[in-house]
């Protein structure tokens, strides 16, 4: 009888403790915009989701795929997105220069990971004179990359035609369908094109190593209202990048990207090796002043940005760390 009473008393006490215990805090949802579809460019985000790095920071990540970089920046500035990741840096820089309330807080791809692929009959970049090349847009960073690649090979601006497709998957489809003579592609789409018999004419990292490709960009108002949350997100992302670079995680990293995309394992493995070999993903969590100025100078030369220097006007001092 006494044992039964003791058991009942314990259960009652447990019930009271559960009633008095504070409720578990709901995870903070962050809406992240990115261009196109699931690709190697967004690999650290998928790692963070599946390895629990975001969950450990009490974050729930909602990834929204947008048709183009320009549309992504427009939605970010309008407040439809909280943050964008794997965002080409050209459109945010232009938008900030024109007064948009957004800010760049870190580099992601610190060098351009593109390759220029062409039809089987085209063997060298010189052969692209008079040909049609698919790039991201008239003012897209991919156009700058292509021009940087072609000019040293004797093909100047205006000596080739361009058609525009914001997502690398769309450019790959146009190339494979024969609608264009060449296209600038991200991994693993460049490897898919090579497997189909198309020629890789060169890598952008060879011709434009000083021009960073992508970064994390925030809506300024949202960011200033969520500084602690933003720091937690950046911490989780940094852990994801470090996990990616650990060689023992390669097989699992391949599986993670395969689980969120329709990409073949062989193409994903090639993408992993390419990204690691060329040290594409930034591990410092900073913005390089030298590289940022190089990109701004390139846009000034196109008449797209008003003034050189002063990279702080493009960043968020509360969270952005600037390095040399």
C-alpha positions as CSV (number, residue, x, y, z in Angstrom):
1,X,0.0,0.0,0.0
2,X,2.8,2.4,0.9
3,X,4.6,1.6,-2.3
4,X,1.5,2.4,-4.3
5,X,1.0,5.7,-2.5
6,X,4.6,6.6,-3.1
7,X,4.3,5.8,-6.8
8,X,1.2,8.0,-7.1
9,X,2.9,10.8,-5.2
10,X,5.8,10.7,-7.7
11,X,3.5,10.8,-10.7
12,X,1.7,13.8,-9.2
13,X,5.0,15.5,-8.6
14,X,6.1,14.8,-12.2
15,X,2.8,16.1,-13.5
16,X,3.2,19.4,-11.6
17,X,6.8,19.7,-12.8
18,X,5.7,19.3,-16.4
19,X,3.0,21.9,-16.0
20,X,5.5,24.4,-14.4
21,X,8.3,23.8,-16.9
22,X,8.8,26.5,-19.5
23,X,7.6,25.5,-23.0
24,X,10.4,24.7,-25.5
25,X,11.2,27.6,-27.7
26,X,10.0,27.3,-31.2
27,X,12.7,27.4,-33.8
28,X,13.2,30.7,-35.7
29,X,12.3,30.4,-39.3
30,X,14.6,32.1,-41.9
31,X,13.5,32.5,-45.5
32,X,16.5,32.1,-47.7
33,X,16.3,32.9,-51.4
34,X,18.6,31.4,-54.0
35,X,18.8,31.2,-57.8
36,X,17.7,28.3,-59.9
37,X,17.4,24.8,-58.4
38,X,19.4,22.6,-56.0
39,X,23.0,22.6,-57.1
40,X,26.5,22.3,-55.8
41,X,26.7,26.1,-55.3
42,X,24.3,25.7,-52.3
43,X,26.0,22.6,-50.9
44,X,26.8,24.1,-47.4
45,X,23.1,25.0,-46.8
46,X,22.0,21.4,-47.6
47,X,24.7,20.1,-45.3
48,X,23.6,22.4,-42.5
49,X,20.1,21.2,-42.9
50,X,20.8,17.5,-42.9
51,X,23.6,17.5,-40.4
52,X,21.7,19.5,-37.9
53,X,23.9,22.6,-37.7
54,X,20.9,24.9,-38.2
55,X,18.8,22.9,-35.8
56,X,21.5,23.2,-33.2
57,X,21.2,27.0,-33.5
58,X,17.4,26.7,-33.1
59,X,16.9,27.7,-36.7
60,X,14.5,26.4,-39.4
61,X,15.6,27.1,-42.9
62,X,13.1,27.7,-45.6
63,X,14.8,27.7,-49.0
64,X,13.0,29.5,-51.9
65,X,14.3,29.0,-55.4
66,X,14.0,32.1,-57.7
67,X,14.4,32.3,-61.4
68,X,17.3,34.8,-61.6
69,X,19.8,36.7,-59.5
70,X,18.1,40.0,-60.3
71,X,14.7,38.7,-59.2
72,X,16.2,37.3,-56.0
73,X,17.7,40.7,-55.1
74,X,14.3,42.4,-55.9
75,X,12.5,40.1,-53.6
76,X,15.1,40.6,-50.9
77,X,14.9,44.4,-51.1
78,X,11.1,44.2,-51.0
79,X,11.2,42.0,-47.8
80,X,9.7,38.9,-49.3
81,X,13.0,37.2,-48.4
82,X,15.0,37.6,-45.2
83,X,18.3,36.6,-46.7
84,X,19.8,35.2,-49.9
85,X,22.7,32.8,-50.1
86,X,24.8,31.7,-53.0
87,X,23.9,35.0,-54.6
88,X,25.9,36.4,-57.4
89,X,27.4,39.6,-56.0
90,X,27.0,41.9,-59.0
91,X,23.2,42.5,-58.7
92,X,23.4,43.2,-54.9
93,X,26.3,45.7,-55.5
94,X,24.3,47.5,-58.2
95,X,21.2,47.6,-56.1
96,X,23.0,48.9,-53.0
97,X,24.6,51.6,-55.1
98,X,21.2,52.7,-56.2
99,X,19.9,52.9,-52.6
100,X,18.4,49.4,-52.0
101,X,18.1,48.5,-48.3
102,X,20.2,45.3,-48.5
103,X,23.8,44.5,-47.4
104,X,26.5,41.9,-48.2
105,X,27.6,40.2,-45.0
106,X,30.1,37.5,-46.3
107,X,31.6,35.9,-49.3
108,X,30.6,32.3,-50.1
109,X,32.3,31.4,-53.4
110,X,35.4,33.5,-53.2
111,X,36.4,32.6,-56.7
112,X,34.3,32.0,-59.8
113,X,33.5,28.2,-60.2
114,X,32.3,28.3,-63.8
115,X,33.5,26.5,-66.9
116,X,32.9,27.6,-70.5
117,X,31.5,24.7,-72.5
118,X,31.0,24.6,-76.3
119,X,29.7,22.4,-79.1
120,X,32.0,19.5,-80.1
121,X,33.1,21.3,-83.3
122,X,34.4,24.2,-81.3
123,X,37.9,23.4,-80.0
124,X,39.2,26.7,-78.6
125,X,38.0,30.0,-77.3
126,X,39.2,31.6,-80.5
127,X,36.6,29.6,-82.4
128,X,33.8,31.5,-80.5
129,X,34.2,34.6,-82.6
130,X,30.9,35.2,-84.3
131,X,29.2,32.4,-82.2
132,X,26.3,32.5,-79.7
133,X,27.1,32.2,-76.0
134,X,24.6,31.7,-73.2
135,X,25.3,33.9,-70.1
136,X,23.2,34.9,-67.1
137,X,22.2,38.3,-68.4
138,X,23.2,41.5,-70.0
139,X,24.5,42.8,-66.7
140,X,25.2,39.5,-65.1
141,X,28.5,38.5,-63.5
142,X,28.8,35.6,-66.0
143,X,29.1,38.1,-68.8
144,X,32.1,39.7,-67.1
145,X,33.6,36.3,-66.7
146,X,33.1,35.3,-70.3
147,X,34.6,38.6,-71.5
148,X,37.6,38.1,-69.2
149,X,38.1,34.6,-70.7
150,X,37.7,35.5,-74.4
151,X,39.6,38.8,-74.7
152,X,43.1,37.2,-74.0
153,X,42.2,34.6,-76.6
154,X,41.6,37.1,-79.3
155,X,37.8,37.5,-79.1
156,X,36.7,41.0,-78.1
157,X,33.5,42.3,-76.7
158,X,31.0,42.6,-79.6
159,X,32.6,39.9,-81.6
160,X,30.2,37.3,-80.3
161,X,26.5,37.2,-79.6
162,X,24.8,36.5,-76.3
163,X,21.5,35.0,-75.2
164,X,20.4,35.2,-71.6
165,X,19.3,32.6,-69.1
166,X,19.5,33.3,-65.4
167,X,20.0,29.8,-64.1
168,X,22.9,27.6,-65.0
169,X,20.5,24.7,-65.5
170,X,18.7,26.6,-68.2
171,X,22.0,27.5,-69.9
172,X,23.0,23.8,-69.9
173,X,19.7,22.8,-71.4
174,X,20.1,25.4,-74.2
175,X,23.6,24.1,-74.9
176,X,22.6,20.4,-74.9
177,X,19.7,21.2,-77.2
178,X,22.0,22.9,-79.7
179,X,20.2,26.3,-79.3
180,X,23.6,28.0,-78.5
181,X,27.2,27.4,-79.4
182,X,28.6,27.7,-75.9
183,X,27.4,28.4,-72.3
184,X,29.0,29.3,-69.0
185,X,28.1,26.6,-66.5
186,X,28.5,25.7,-62.8
187,X,29.3,22.3,-61.6
188,X,28.0,19.7,-62.1
189,X,26.3,20.9,-65.3
190,X,29.6,21.4,-66.9
191,X,30.5,17.7,-66.2
192,X,27.2,16.6,-67.7
193,X,27.9,18.6,-70.8
194,X,31.4,17.1,-71.1
195,X,29.9,13.6,-70.7
196,X,27.6,14.4,-73.6
197,X,30.6,15.2,-75.9
198,X,30.8,19.0,-75.4
199,X,34.2,20.6,-75.0
200,X,35.4,22.4,-71.9
201,X,37.3,25.5,-73.2
202,X,38.5,26.8,-69.8
203,X,37.7,27.7,-66.2
204,X,36.8,31.2,-65.0
205,X,39.1,30.8,-62.0
206,X,42.0,30.8,-64.3
207,X,41.1,34.1,-65.9
208,X,39.3,36.0,-63.1
209,X,40.7,34.7,-59.7
210,X,40.4,38.1,-58.2
211,X,36.6,38.4,-58.8
212,X,34.5,36.7,-56.1
213,X,31.4,35.0,-57.3
214,X,28.7,34.7,-54.6
215,X,27.9,35.8,-51.1
216,X,25.3,36.1,-48.3
217,X,23.1,39.1,-48.6
218,X,20.5,40.4,-46.2
219,X,17.5,42.7,-46.1
220,X,19.0,45.5,-43.9
221,X,15.9,46.1,-41.8
222,X,15.3,42.4,-41.1
223,X,19.0,41.9,-40.3
224,X,19.2,44.8,-37.8
225,X,16.1,43.5,-36.1
226,X,17.6,40.0,-35.9
227,X,21.3,40.4,-35.2
228,X,21.6,37.5,-32.7
229,X,19.7,35.2,-35.0
230,X,21.9,36.2,-38.0
231,X,25.0,35.5,-36.0
232,X,23.7,32.0,-35.2
233,X,22.9,31.4,-38.8
234,X,26.4,32.5,-39.9
235,X,27.9,30.2,-37.2
236,X,25.9,27.2,-38.5
237,X,26.9,28.0,-42.1
238,X,30.6,28.2,-41.1
239,X,30.4,24.7,-39.5
240,X,28.8,23.4,-42.7
241,X,31.6,24.7,-44.8
242,X,34.2,23.2,-42.6
243,X,32.4,19.9,-42.6
244,X,32.3,20.0,-46.4
245,X,36.1,20.4,-46.6
246,X,36.8,17.5,-44.3
247,X,38.0,14.7,-46.7
248,X,36.4,12.0,-44.6
249,X,32.9,13.5,-45.3
250,X,33.2,13.4,-49.1
251,X,31.0,10.3,-49.5
252,X,28.3,11.6,-47.2
253,X,28.5,15.1,-48.8
254,X,27.8,13.4,-52.2
255,X,24.8,11.6,-50.8
256,X,23.4,14.9,-49.3
257,X,23.5,16.8,-52.6
258,X,22.1,13.7,-54.4
259,X,19.2,13.6,-51.9
260,X,18.0,17.1,-52.8
261,X,18.7,17.1,-56.5
262,X,18.3,14.9,-59.6
263,X,22.1,15.0,-60.1
264,X,24.0,11.8,-60.8
265,X,26.5,10.6,-58.1
266,X,29.4,10.7,-60.6
267,X,28.7,14.3,-61.5
268,X,28.4,15.2,-57.8
269,X,31.7,13.6,-57.0
270,X,33.4,15.5,-59.8
271,X,31.9,18.7,-58.5
272,X,33.2,18.0,-54.9
273,X,36.7,17.4,-56.2
274,X,36.5,20.6,-58.3
275,X,35.3,22.8,-55.5
276,X,37.8,21.5,-53.0
277,X,40.8,21.6,-55.4
278,X,40.1,25.2,-56.3
279,X,39.2,26.2,-52.7
280,X,36.0,27.8,-54.0
281,X,34.0,28.0,-50.7
282,X,35.3,30.7,-48.4
283,X,36.3,29.5,-45.0
284,X,37.1,32.8,-43.3
285,X,33.6,34.2,-43.0
286,X,34.8,37.6,-44.2
287,X,34.8,39.9,-47.1
288,X,38.2,40.5,-48.7
289,X,38.7,44.2,-49.3
290,X,41.0,43.5,-52.2
291,X,38.6,41.2,-54.0
292,X,35.6,43.4,-53.3
293,X,37.4,46.4,-54.7
294,X,38.3,44.4,-57.8
295,X,34.7,43.5,-58.4
296,X,33.5,47.1,-57.8
297,X,36.2,48.4,-60.2
298,X,34.9,46.0,-62.9
299,X,31.4,47.4,-62.4
300,X,32.7,51.0,-62.5
301,X,34.3,50.2,-65.8
302,X,30.9,49.1,-67.2
303,X,29.3,52.3,-65.9
304,X,27.2,50.3,-63.4
305,X,28.5,51.6,-60.1
306,X,29.1,55.3,-59.4
307,X,32.3,55.3,-57.4
308,X,35.3,53.1,-56.5
309,X,36.3,52.1,-53.0
310,X,34.5,52.4,-49.7
311,X,33.3,48.9,-49.5
312,X,31.7,49.5,-46.1
313,X,28.7,51.1,-47.9
314,X,27.9,47.7,-49.3
315,X,28.2,45.8,-45.9
316,X,26.4,45.6,-42.5
317,X,29.0,46.7,-39.9
318,X,27.1,44.8,-37.1
319,X,28.0,41.4,-38.5
320,X,30.3,41.8,-41.6
321,X,34.0,41.1,-41.0
322,X,36.3,42.7,-43.5
323,X,39.8,41.3,-44.2
324,X,42.6,42.5,-46.4
